[in-house]
Amino acid sequence: MNSREVLETVRGGNAPASWQVVHARKSFFVGEGALSLVIALIFVAFGLFIGALTFLGWSTVGWGSHLATLSVIIGGLGLGVWAGSDSIRNFRRIRTAHDDVLVLMPEGCVHGNLGTLAPEHHLVYTETRDISFLFRVNGRAHVLLNILPHNSRPRTWYLDDRFGPAVATAQRIIYDYTCYTAKLHSVTDATQPN
């Protein structure tokens, strides 16, 4: 299974009926962009607030030296610019969200971009020994798909909510993998002599 060929097939509109093509939701990128924008505004406001206090001569807020105050201002503004650029990146992805796809197939899955034909993740069930997922909450929920291949190092696939709830996506991938391996073992068992 070549990931690029899978994406070309989907882009050409020739996906077999056994494939499920899930396009990214624009609302995911709107939410991510809005969150980044709010964080950017908070950091910029904090940096400007400390800067205003320093400019007005109220630097006796326990910051110590002017160097420490300056580093807080620059840090706040820098983090604000970083979060703002992340917000812009997410808002730009709204236009191309339809090109971001997850292709679920009987023999594996591919996550990639139809516009560039660049696969981000791929999973071939015959090359996989085990799959599990970890749901972690530390300020924000994270769903990690832990993939244990037969002949290479374990890898982790971070799932977000762009294709729907990440937990449901992880469960679907694991379910498809379980069905594939069960079918593979039943075929193998049927061909074994008694």
Backbone as a chain_set.jsonl record, in Angstrom:
{"seq": "MNSREVLETVRGGNAPASWQVVHARKSFFVGEGALSLVIALIFVAFGLFIGALTFLGWSTVGWGSHLATLSVIIGGLGLGVWAGSDSIRNFRRIRTAHDDVLVLMPEGCVHGNLGTLAPEHHLVYTETRDISFLFRVNGRAHVLLNILPHNSRPRTWYLDDRFGPAVATAQRIIYDYTCYTAKLHSVTDATQPN", "coords": {"N": [[0.856, -1.184, 0.0], [0.877, 1.979, -1.072], [1.162, 5.149, 0.171], [1.037, 7.621, -1.183], [-0.111, 6.862, -3.63], [-2.609, 6.062, -2.718], [-3.659, 8.538, -1.896], [-3.657, 9.848, -4.396], [-5.563, 8.294, -5.741], [-7.869, 8.872, -4.255], [-8.018, 11.646, -4.679], [-8.485, 11.648, -7.42], [-11.049, 10.756, -7.44], [-11.652, 8.073, -7.497], [-11.964, 6.231, -5.46], [-12.353, 3.037, -4.019], [-15.409, 1.331, -3.024], [-15.035, 0.142, -0.571], [-13.413, 1.808, 0.858], [-13.316, 4.403, 3.235], [-13.51, 7.798, 3.144], [-12.611, 10.493, 4.996], [-13.021, 13.843, 5.442], [-11.286, 16.688, 6.768], [-12.718, 18.736, 9.303], [-13.783, 22.048, 8.939], [-14.479, 23.541, 11.136], [-12.822, 22.644, 13.158], [-10.323, 23.866, 12.656], [-11.086, 26.519, 12.863], [-11.727, 26.679, 15.586], [-9.202, 26.015, 16.735], [-7.673, 28.132, 15.716], [-8.978, 30.351, 16.864], [-8.541, 29.87, 19.6], [-5.711, 30.062, 19.711], [-5.476, 32.722, 18.971], [-6.702, 34.064, 21.136], [-4.913, 33.345, 23.173], [-2.626, 34.6, 22.182], [-3.405, 37.303, 22.352], [-3.639, 37.569, 25.124], [-0.957, 37.206, 25.993], [0.322, 39.338, 24.646], [-1.067, 41.518, 25.747], [-0.298, 41.224, 28.426], [2.505, 41.625, 28.197], [2.501, 44.29, 27.239], [1.219, 45.555, 29.385], [3.042, 45.22, 31.537], [5.133, 46.573, 30.37], [3.99, 49.165, 30.259], [3.703, 49.713, 32.986], [6.402, 49.823, 33.703], [7.294, 51.95, 32.089], [5.825, 54.041, 33.175], [7.043, 54.28, 35.547], [6.45, 52.541, 37.561], [7.849, 50.269, 38.405], [8.226, 48.87, 40.665], [7.088, 46.437, 41.31], [8.073, 44.151, 42.336], [9.732, 42.873, 40.54], [12.415, 43.062, 40.521], [15.301, 43.886, 38.942], [15.605, 46.198, 36.133], [16.328, 44.765, 33.916], [15.188, 42.242, 34.277], [12.502, 42.985, 34.115], [12.423, 43.939, 31.49], [12.957, 41.529, 30.138], [10.64, 40.104, 30.744], [8.749, 41.639, 29.391], [9.626, 41.401, 26.707], [9.496, 38.623, 26.505], [6.715, 38.172, 26.908], [5.634, 39.583, 24.709], [6.928, 38.2, 22.646], [5.945, 35.563, 22.969], [3.32, 36.161, 22.444], [3.442, 36.915, 19.735], [4.275, 34.483, 18.641], [2.052, 32.784, 19.285], [0.14, 34.195, 17.877], [1.032, 33.842, 15.221], [0.614, 31.114, 14.994], [-2.129, 31.108, 15.164], [-2.793, 32.438, 12.779], [-1.828, 30.558, 10.945], [-3.597, 28.414, 11.443], [-6.049, 29.63, 10.72], [-5.567, 30.016, 7.992], [-5.56, 27.398, 7.134], [-8.203, 26.763, 7.039], [-9.251, 27.253, 4.515], [-8.169, 25.152, 3.042], [-9.03, 22.878, 4.27], [-10.652, 20.851, 3.303], [-8.95, 19.374, 1.722], [-7.439, 17.957, 3.501], [-7.307, 14.746, 4.525], [-8.487, 11.635, 5.922], [-8.08, 8.395, 5.148], [-9.725, 5.477, 5.426], [-9.179, 2.147, 5.124], [-9.707, -1.341, 4.277], [-7.25, -2.649, 4.621], [-5.591, -0.896, 5.969], [-4.734, 2.53, 6.863], [-4.546, 5.978, 5.816], [-3.399, 9.217, 6.415], [-3.42, 12.311, 5.014], [-2.665, 14.992, 2.646], [-4.609, 16.103, 0.027], [-4.101, 18.109, -1.79], [-1.303, 18.479, -1.949], [-0.521, 15.897, -2.092], [0.819, 14.752, -0.018], [1.572, 12.431, 2.373], [0.85, 12.339, 5.842], [0.641, 10.496, 7.889], [0.675, 6.947, 7.916], [-0.666, 3.662, 8.018], [-0.202, 0.319, 7.836], [-1.813, -2.631, 8.082], [-0.789, -5.259, 7.849], [1.858, -4.901, 8.427], [1.921, -4.4, 11.064], [2.186, -5.155, 14.466], [0.808, -4.612, 16.831], [-1.696, -2.339, 18.073], [-2.569, 0.355, 20.105], [-4.353, 2.749, 22.129], [-3.843, 5.792, 23.893], [-5.285, 7.851, 26.193], [-4.791, 10.976, 27.271], [-4.881, 13.494, 29.699], [-3.837, 16.612, 30.335], [-4.284, 19.484, 31.094], [-5.263, 19.751, 28.517], [-7.015, 17.543, 26.401], [-5.464, 14.697, 25.003], [-5.062, 12.343, 22.459], [-3.325, 9.538, 21.789], [-2.144, 7.331, 19.43], [-0.662, 4.36, 19.725], [1.617, 2.587, 17.942], [2.869, -0.497, 17.156], [5.058, -1.777, 15.132], [6.001, -4.687, 13.121], [8.718, -4.894, 12.204], [10.156, -2.571, 12.887], [10.869, 0.429, 14.783], [8.715, 1.302, 17.542], [6.019, 3.626, 17.085], [4.289, 6.746, 17.498], [1.149, 8.136, 16.921], [-0.288, 11.135, 16.923], [-3.522, 12.059, 17.522], [-5.995, 14.38, 16.642], [-9.003, 16.383, 16.815], [-9.809, 16.909, 14.201], [-11.015, 15.206, 12.331], [-13.336, 14.511, 13.506], [-14.385, 13.374, 16.79], [-11.427, 12.574, 18.511], [-11.037, 10.269, 20.06], [-13.001, 8.559, 19.073], [-12.05, 8.269, 16.454], [-9.607, 6.952, 16.935], [-10.599, 4.594, 18.104], [-12.003, 3.55, 15.919], [-9.926, 3.015, 14.088], [-8.494, 1.074, 15.522], [-10.488, -0.866, 15.767], [-10.894, -1.545, 13.042], [-8.359, -2.591, 12.519], [-8.379, -4.802, 14.253], [-10.482, -6.308, 13.153], [-9.332, -6.859, 10.649], [-7.074, -8.419, 11.373], [-8.364, -10.554, 12.63], [-9.796, -11.645, 10.496], [-7.638, -12.352, 8.881], [-6.396, -14.304, 10.503], [-8.439, -16.216, 10.603], [-8.553, -17.077, 7.971], [-5.983, -18.1, 7.721], [-6.091, -20.144, 9.644], [-8.001, -21.786, 8.47], [-6.69, -22.779, 6.269], [-4.727, -24.357, 7.346], [-3.604, -27.686, 7.871], [-5.36, -30.272, 9.688]], "CA": [[0.0, 0.0, 0.0], [1.645, 3.199, -1.207], [0.341, 6.253, 0.683], [0.838, 8.624, -2.228], [-1.07, 6.309, -4.588], [-3.931, 6.124, -2.073], [-4.113, 9.929, -1.98], [-3.957, 10.122, -5.81], [-6.827, 7.618, -6.053], [-8.943, 9.651, -3.628], [-8.106, 12.934, -5.382], [-9.084, 11.394, -8.727], [-12.449, 10.354, -7.281], [-11.775, 6.657, -7.839], [-11.831, 5.412, -4.252], [-13.273, 1.891, -3.985], [-16.507, 1.416, -2.053], [-14.575, -0.349, 0.74], [-12.657, 2.869, 1.512], [-14.069, 5.527, 3.785], [-12.708, 9.013, 3.085], [-13.116, 11.476, 5.951], [-12.381, 15.144, 5.255], [-11.151, 17.485, 7.992], [-13.793, 19.701, 9.539], [-13.313, 23.426, 9.015], [-14.716, 24.055, 12.488], [-11.653, 22.324, 13.983], [-9.304, 24.897, 12.465], [-11.634, 27.762, 13.412], [-11.543, 26.602, 17.039], [-7.773, 26.091, 17.049], [-7.235, 29.495, 15.417], [-9.54, 31.266, 17.867], [-7.825, 29.625, 20.853], [-4.377, 30.651, 19.573], [-5.626, 34.176, 18.95], [-6.955, 34.501, 22.518], [-3.641, 33.214, 23.901], [-1.747, 35.668, 21.693], [-3.849, 38.581, 22.926], [-3.306, 37.583, 26.56], [0.485, 37.431, 26.137], [0.641, 40.701, 24.211], [-1.602, 42.431, 26.761], [0.563, 41.12, 29.61], [3.764, 42.312, 27.898], [2.255, 45.737, 27.183], [0.893, 46.005, 30.733], [4.296, 45.33, 32.287], [5.856, 47.679, 29.74], [3.382, 50.427, 30.685], [4.085, 49.926, 34.384], [7.813, 50.22, 33.718], [7.392, 53.264, 31.471], [5.258, 55.021, 34.093], [7.866, 54.328, 36.752], [5.895, 51.661, 38.589], [8.544, 48.995, 38.276], [8.459, 48.311, 42.005], [6.135, 45.354, 41.511], [8.795, 42.975, 42.787], [10.426, 42.199, 39.441], [13.861, 43.172, 40.693], [15.98, 44.855, 38.077], [14.958, 46.552, 34.861], [16.614, 43.694, 32.964], [14.154, 41.22, 34.459], [11.262, 43.552, 33.595], [12.544, 43.942, 30.04], [12.843, 40.16, 29.648], [9.227, 39.737, 30.834], [8.069, 42.335, 28.296], [10.009, 40.756, 25.448], [8.943, 37.265, 26.541], [5.271, 38.247, 26.691], [5.375, 39.964, 23.314], [7.403, 37.101, 21.797], [4.958, 34.482, 23.033], [2.133, 36.657, 21.753], [3.69, 36.825, 18.286], [4.276, 33.05, 18.306], [0.667, 32.301, 19.316], [-0.547, 34.861, 16.774], [1.392, 33.187, 13.957], [-0.086, 29.829, 15.008], [-3.518, 31.426, 14.86], [-2.858, 32.731, 11.341], [-1.638, 29.278, 10.251], [-4.853, 27.669, 11.542], [-7.077, 30.292, 9.917], [-5.263, 29.744, 6.584], [-5.892, 25.999, 6.84], [-9.648, 26.64, 6.847], [-9.488, 27.199, 3.067], [-7.727, 23.875, 2.47], [-9.422, 21.782, 5.17], [-11.239, 19.761, 2.514], [-7.851, 18.564, 1.183], [-6.873, 17.163, 4.591], [-8.172, 13.57, 4.569], [-8.15, 10.37, 6.548], [-8.636, 7.33, 4.314], [-9.811, 4.214, 6.166], [-9.284, 1.049, 4.152], [-9.687, -2.643, 4.952], [-5.889, -3.093, 4.917], [-4.824, 0.135, 6.667], [-5.274, 3.888, 6.752], [-3.612, 7.027, 5.422], [-3.779, 10.598, 6.691], [-2.588, 13.142, 4.166], [-3.21, 16.172, 2.005], [-4.897, 15.852, -1.384], [-3.526, 19.165, -2.617], [0.13, 18.245, -2.134], [-0.336, 14.442, -2.112], [1.81, 14.442, 1.018], [1.02, 11.688, 3.502], [1.383, 12.665, 7.167], [0.711, 9.233, 8.62], [0.086, 5.785, 7.256], [-0.665, 2.469, 8.842], [-0.483, -0.886, 7.061], [-2.111, -3.626, 9.12], [0.083, -6.441, 7.754], [3.167, -4.535, 8.976], [1.702, -3.967, 12.438], [2.025, -6.222, 15.458], [-0.215, -4.221, 17.811], [-2.095, -0.934, 18.141], [-3.334, 0.725, 21.293], [-4.395, 4.2, 22.235], [-3.69, 6.362, 25.221], [-6.015, 9.107, 26.349], [-4.069, 11.699, 28.309], [-5.408, 14.827, 29.97], [-2.983, 17.498, 31.125], [-4.697, 20.785, 30.618], [-6.01, 19.534, 27.291], [-7.083, 16.112, 26.098], [-4.63, 14.202, 23.91], [-5.245, 10.941, 22.116], [-2.13, 9.039, 21.126], [-2.269, 5.987, 18.903], [0.64, 3.713, 19.836], [1.714, 1.588, 16.886], [4.009, -1.389, 17.315], [5.257, -2.505, 13.874], [6.74, -5.946, 13.206], [10.154, -4.815, 11.928], [10.744, -1.25, 13.094], [10.65, 1.009, 16.109], [7.35, 1.756, 17.82], [5.77, 5.036, 16.791], [3.08, 7.317, 18.073], [0.388, 8.985, 16.015], [-1.11, 12.059, 17.689], [-4.816, 12.289, 16.866], [-6.778, 15.508, 17.145], [-10.427, 16.296, 16.489], [-10.123, 17.431, 12.868], [-11.873, 14.259, 11.609], [-14.356, 14.107, 14.467], [-13.761, 13.127, 18.094], [-10.191, 11.802, 18.37], [-11.208, 8.951, 20.672], [-13.769, 7.757, 18.119], [-11.148, 7.955, 15.341], [-8.683, 5.911, 17.42], [-11.36, 3.356, 18.263], [-12.312, 3.039, 14.585], [-8.702, 2.446, 13.521], [-8.207, -0.164, 16.258], [-11.532, -1.824, 15.384], [-10.576, -2.018, 11.692], [-7.169, -3.437, 12.635], [-8.807, -6.049, 14.893], [-11.244, -7.061, 12.136], [-8.391, -7.334, 9.642], [-6.262, -9.521, 11.917], [-9.249, -11.696, 12.872], [-10.056, -12.241, 9.188], [-6.386, -12.952, 8.453], [-6.185, -15.527, 11.276], [-9.437, -17.232, 10.24], [-8.118, -17.608, 6.674], [-4.788, -18.902, 7.998], [-6.526, -21.357, 10.359], [-8.757, -22.628, 7.549], [-5.768, -23.422, 5.333], [-3.84, -25.253, 8.088], [-4.12, -29.057, 7.973], [-5.684, -30.695, 11.055]], "C": [[0.893, 1.235, 0.0], [0.742, 4.38, -0.831], [0.042, 7.293, -0.384], [-0.17, 8.136, -3.268], [-2.486, 6.309, -4.021], [-4.488, 7.533, -2.189], [-4.449, 10.319, -3.421], [-5.292, 9.509, -6.216], [-8.007, 8.403, -5.492], [-9.117, 10.974, -4.353], [-8.751, 12.767, -6.751], [-10.536, 10.956, -8.658], [-12.697, 8.885, -7.564], [-11.641, 5.737, -6.629], [-12.82, 4.254, -4.287], [-14.326, 2.055, -2.896], [-16.081, 0.959, -0.662], [-13.753, 0.686, 1.497], [-13.617, 3.909, 2.069], [-13.136, 6.728, 3.822], [-13.356, 10.053, 3.989], [-12.32, 12.76, 5.758], [-12.335, 15.887, 6.584], [-12.298, 18.488, 8.079], [-13.201, 21.103, 9.647], [-13.448, 23.98, 10.426], [-13.556, 23.737, 13.424], [-10.615, 23.429, 13.885], [-9.782, 26.26, 12.945], [-11.407, 27.79, 14.92], [-10.094, 26.723, 17.448], [-7.248, 27.504, 16.811], [-7.726, 30.489, 16.442], [-8.821, 31.106, 19.202], [-6.435, 30.252, 20.811], [-4.441, 32.175, 19.594], [-5.867, 34.723, 20.348], [-5.663, 34.436, 23.337], [-2.679, 34.313, 23.479], [-2.123, 37.008, 22.314], [-3.516, 38.684, 24.409], [-1.822, 37.873, 26.755], [0.878, 38.844, 25.747], [0.143, 41.705, 25.237], [-0.74, 42.414, 28.02], [1.885, 41.854, 29.376], [3.595, 43.813, 27.856], [1.934, 46.316, 28.559], [2.161, 46.189, 31.569], [5.141, 46.465, 31.711], [5.312, 49.033, 30.172], [3.732, 50.732, 32.133], [5.526, 50.415, 34.495], [7.968, 51.636, 33.181], [6.884, 54.354, 32.422], [6.012, 55.091, 35.413], [7.361, 53.442, 37.869], [6.557, 50.28, 38.542], [8.841, 48.366, 39.633], [7.451, 47.21, 42.311], [6.838, 44.053, 41.879], [9.54, 42.246, 41.692], [11.938, 42.265, 39.601], [14.403, 44.249, 39.783], [15.17, 45.148, 36.816], [15.208, 45.485, 33.795], [15.568, 42.585, 33.052], [12.82, 41.713, 33.89], [11.276, 43.548, 32.06], [12.395, 42.532, 29.475], [11.395, 39.672, 29.722], [8.444, 40.382, 29.696], [8.357, 41.644, 26.973], [9.443, 39.34, 25.38], [7.451, 37.263, 26.263], [4.925, 38.595, 25.259], [5.801, 38.857, 22.355], [6.432, 35.938, 21.788], [3.664, 34.889, 22.335], [2.275, 36.571, 20.247], [3.663, 35.367, 17.844], [2.849, 32.499, 18.257], [-0.146, 32.935, 18.183], [-0.227, 34.224, 15.431], [0.747, 31.803, 13.864], [-1.56, 30.032, 14.66], [-3.697, 31.689, 13.364], [-2.733, 31.442, 10.534], [-2.94, 28.465, 10.279], [-5.956, 28.301, 10.714], [-6.832, 30.085, 8.425], [-5.655, 28.325, 6.192], [-7.392, 25.784, 6.655], [-9.962, 26.489, 5.357], [-9.164, 25.835, 2.474], [-8.121, 22.681, 3.337], [-9.976, 20.596, 4.405], [-10.161, 18.839, 1.925], [-7.205, 17.67, 2.233], [-7.793, 15.966, 4.822], [-7.578, 12.445, 5.409], [-8.856, 9.302, 5.718], [-8.557, 6.031, 5.107], [-10.092, 3.106, 5.159], [-9.261, -0.275, 4.901], [-8.279, -3.103, 5.352], [-5.018, -2.059, 5.609], [-5.487, 1.487, 6.551], [-4.149, 4.86, 6.419], [-4.216, 8.364, 5.822], [-2.849, 11.452, 5.848], [-3.34, 14.296, 3.551], [-3.391, 15.901, 0.518], [-4.282, 16.896, -2.295], [-2.065, 18.916, -2.934], [0.463, 16.768, -2.309], [0.733, 14.007, -1.105], [1.142, 13.681, 2.159], [1.666, 12.14, 4.811], [1.591, 11.402, 7.987], [0.144, 8.129, 7.738], [0.246, 4.586, 8.179], [-1.089, 1.297, 7.973], [-0.642, -2.013, 8.075], [-1.208, -4.85, 9.05], [1.464, -6.173, 8.336], [3.093, -4.204, 10.452], [1.464, -5.155, 13.354], [0.914, -5.883, 16.444], [-0.483, -2.724, 17.71], [-2.853, -0.73, 19.446], [-3.44, 2.244, 21.313], [-4.379, 4.622, 23.683], [-4.428, 7.693, 25.228], [-5.383, 9.828, 27.531], [-4.677, 13.096, 28.471], [-4.41, 15.549, 30.867], [-3.214, 18.913, 30.61], [-5.581, 20.679, 29.378], [-5.971, 18.053, 26.954], [-6.203, 15.783, 24.891], [-4.934, 12.733, 23.693], [-4.035, 10.523, 21.292], [-2.381, 7.609, 20.682], [-0.863, 5.383, 18.906], [0.687, 2.542, 18.867], [3.005, 0.802, 17.082], [4.172, -2.213, 16.03], [6.036, -3.809, 14.108], [8.244, -5.725, 13.156], [10.764, -3.43, 12.101], [10.399, -0.752, 14.492], [9.194, 1.39, 16.306], [7.207, 3.243, 17.478], [4.436, 5.461, 17.363], [2.451, 8.254, 17.063], [-0.53, 9.823, 16.887], [-2.39, 12.327, 16.902], [-5.483, 13.512, 17.486], [-8.198, 15.372, 16.602], [-10.776, 16.773, 15.078], [-11.041, 16.517, 12.059], [-13.054, 13.803, 12.454], [-13.66, 13.837, 15.792], [-12.567, 12.171, 17.96], [-10.314, 10.396, 18.958], [-11.97, 8.035, 19.714], [-12.908, 7.366, 16.917], [-10.187, 6.843, 15.734], [-9.4, 4.576, 17.561], [-11.674, 2.729, 16.905], [-11.085, 2.373, 13.961], [-8.374, 1.118, 14.207], [-9.225, -1.242, 15.909], [-11.236, -2.411, 13.996], [-9.364, -2.946, 11.714], [-7.543, -4.802, 13.229], [-9.59, -6.916, 13.909], [-10.316, -7.648, 11.084], [-7.591, -8.524, 10.17], [-7.121, -10.753, 12.194], [-9.546, -12.426, 11.557], [-8.803, -12.961, 8.68], [-6.139, -14.271, 9.175], [-7.203, -16.609, 10.919], [-9.097, -17.866, 8.896], [-6.924, -18.531, 6.877], [-5.172, -20.211, 8.679], [-7.247, -22.319, 9.423], [-7.829, -23.362, 6.574], [-4.798, -24.367, 6.017], [-4.423, -26.661, 8.11], [-4.337, -29.436, 9.427], [-4.798, -31.793, 11.524]], "O": [[1.59, 1.497, 0.98], [-0.309, 4.584, -1.438], [-1.081, 7.788, -0.476], [-0.997, 8.918, -3.737], [-3.451, 6.53, -4.753], [-5.654, 7.714, -2.539], [-5.418, 11.042, -3.652], [-6.065, 10.127, -6.949], [-9.021, 8.579, -6.166], [-10.246, 11.387, -4.617], [-9.486, 13.647, -7.199], [-11.189, 10.801, -9.69], [-13.829, 8.49, -7.842], [-11.244, 4.581, -6.772], [-14.003, 4.463, -4.556], [-14.144, 2.831, -1.959], [-16.701, 1.347, 0.329], [-13.425, 0.471, 2.664], [-14.616, 4.248, 1.434], [-12.085, 6.679, 4.461], [-14.504, 10.445, 3.778], [-11.097, 12.767, 5.892], [-13.225, 15.739, 7.421], [-12.776, 19.009, 7.071], [-12.225, 21.314, 10.368], [-12.631, 24.791, 10.862], [-13.321, 24.472, 14.384], [-10.084, 23.881, 14.9], [-8.974, 27.076, 13.387], [-10.953, 28.794, 15.468], [-9.772, 27.443, 18.393], [-6.467, 28.019, 17.612], [-6.981, 31.379, 16.852], [-8.523, 32.099, 19.866], [-6.022, 30.902, 21.771], [-3.572, 32.835, 20.163], [-5.292, 35.748, 20.712], [-5.355, 35.353, 24.098], [-1.992, 34.896, 24.319], [-1.252, 37.76, 22.752], [-3.154, 39.755, 24.897], [-1.461, 38.698, 27.594], [1.676, 39.482, 26.434], [0.857, 42.652, 25.566], [-0.479, 43.46, 28.612], [2.341, 42.609, 30.234], [4.438, 44.546, 28.373], [2.331, 47.44, 28.867], [2.322, 47.211, 32.235], [5.779, 47.218, 32.447], [6.086, 49.956, 30.426], [4.024, 51.878, 32.475], [5.829, 51.311, 35.284], [8.699, 52.439, 33.761], [7.44, 55.451, 32.472], [5.658, 55.874, 36.295], [7.799, 53.577, 39.011], [5.882, 49.255, 38.631], [9.629, 47.425, 39.723], [7.011, 47.071, 43.452], [6.26, 42.974, 41.747], [9.947, 41.102, 41.889], [12.664, 41.582, 38.877], [13.988, 45.405, 39.863], [14.206, 44.457, 36.486], [14.401, 45.315, 32.881], [15.119, 42.057, 32.035], [12.092, 40.947, 33.258], [10.284, 43.203, 31.418], [11.767, 42.356, 28.431], [10.961, 38.908, 28.86], [7.573, 39.746, 29.103], [7.44, 41.338, 26.211], [8.969, 38.904, 24.33], [6.966, 36.451, 25.475], [4.037, 37.989, 24.659], [5.119, 38.6, 21.363], [6.126, 35.386, 20.732], [2.997, 34.063, 21.713], [1.33, 36.195, 19.554], [3.098, 35.043, 16.799], [2.477, 31.825, 17.296], [-1.016, 32.287, 17.601], [-1.113, 34.079, 14.589], [0.374, 31.366, 12.775], [-2.157, 29.225, 13.948], [-4.655, 31.207, 12.758], [-3.449, 31.252, 9.552], [-3.339, 27.894, 9.264], [-6.726, 27.59, 10.069], [-7.791, 29.986, 7.659], [-6.039, 28.077, 5.049], [-7.809, 24.734, 6.166], [-10.827, 25.699, 4.976], [-9.805, 25.405, 1.516], [-7.592, 21.585, 3.151], [-9.788, 19.451, 4.818], [-10.423, 17.665, 1.66], [-6.497, 16.723, 1.888], [-8.93, 16.136, 5.263], [-6.364, 12.324, 5.577], [-10.081, 9.306, 5.601], [-7.471, 5.545, 5.421], [-11.095, 3.123, 4.445], [-8.833, -0.32, 6.054], [-8.126, -3.86, 6.31], [-3.83, -2.3, 5.823], [-6.658, 1.587, 6.186], [-2.976, 4.609, 6.696], [-5.399, 8.614, 5.595], [-1.628, 11.335, 5.952], [-4.498, 14.554, 3.882], [-2.445, 15.518, -0.171], [-3.973, 16.605, -3.45], [-1.633, 19.12, -4.068], [1.597, 16.421, -2.637], [1.45, 13.029, -1.317], [0.257, 14.21, 2.832], [2.884, 12.304, 4.883], [2.593, 11.259, 8.688], [-0.749, 8.358, 6.922], [1.162, 4.515, 8.998], [-2.197, 1.279, 7.438], [0.281, -2.313, 8.832], [-0.886, -5.429, 10.087], [2.172, -7.112, 8.702], [4.085, -3.774, 11.041], [0.656, -6.038, 13.065], [0.158, -6.765, 16.852], [0.386, -1.946, 17.316], [-3.68, -1.557, 19.832], [-2.71, 2.938, 20.605], [-4.838, 3.905, 24.573], [-4.209, 8.546, 24.368], [-5.435, 9.344, 28.662], [-4.949, 13.783, 27.486], [-4.17, 15.148, 32.006], [-2.446, 19.447, 29.809], [-6.537, 21.439, 29.221], [-4.968, 17.388, 27.21], [-6.202, 16.501, 23.892], [-5.048, 11.969, 24.652], [-3.762, 11.087, 20.232], [-2.79, 6.77, 21.484], [0.017, 5.841, 18.179], [-0.116, 1.613, 18.965], [4.091, 1.376, 17.161], [3.501, -3.231, 15.859], [6.648, -4.0, 15.159], [8.979, -6.294, 13.962], [11.804, -3.146, 11.506], [9.727, -1.43, 15.268], [8.51, 1.76, 15.351], [8.166, 4.01, 17.574], [3.575, 4.636, 17.67], [3.133, 9.062, 16.431], [-1.444, 9.294, 17.52], [-2.342, 12.768, 15.754], [-5.526, 13.656, 18.708], [-8.544, 14.356, 16.0], [-11.949, 17.018, 14.795], [-11.773, 16.993, 11.191], [-13.698, 12.804, 12.134], [-12.453, 14.054, 15.904], [-12.684, 11.096, 17.371], [-9.758, 9.442, 18.413], [-11.619, 6.864, 19.563], [-13.025, 6.249, 16.414], [-9.971, 5.903, 14.969], [-8.86, 3.539, 17.178], [-11.617, 1.508, 16.759], [-11.19, 1.296, 13.376], [-8.015, 0.148, 13.54], [-8.864, -2.411, 15.77], [-11.318, -3.624, 13.799], [-9.339, -3.961, 11.018], [-7.072, -5.836, 12.756], [-9.379, -8.127, 13.844], [-10.485, -8.796, 10.671], [-7.452, -9.53, 9.476], [-6.659, -11.879, 12.012], [-9.549, -13.656, 11.505], [-8.896, -14.051, 8.116], [-5.724, -15.25, 8.554], [-6.87, -17.794, 10.93], [-9.325, -19.06, 8.699], [-6.853, -19.608, 6.284], [-4.645, -21.268, 8.334], [-7.119, -23.535, 9.565], [-8.16, -24.452, 6.108], [-4.102, -25.119, 5.334], [-5.621, -26.821, 8.344], [-3.6, -28.988, 10.305], [-4.94, -32.262, 12.653]]}, "num_chains": 1, "name": "protein.A"}
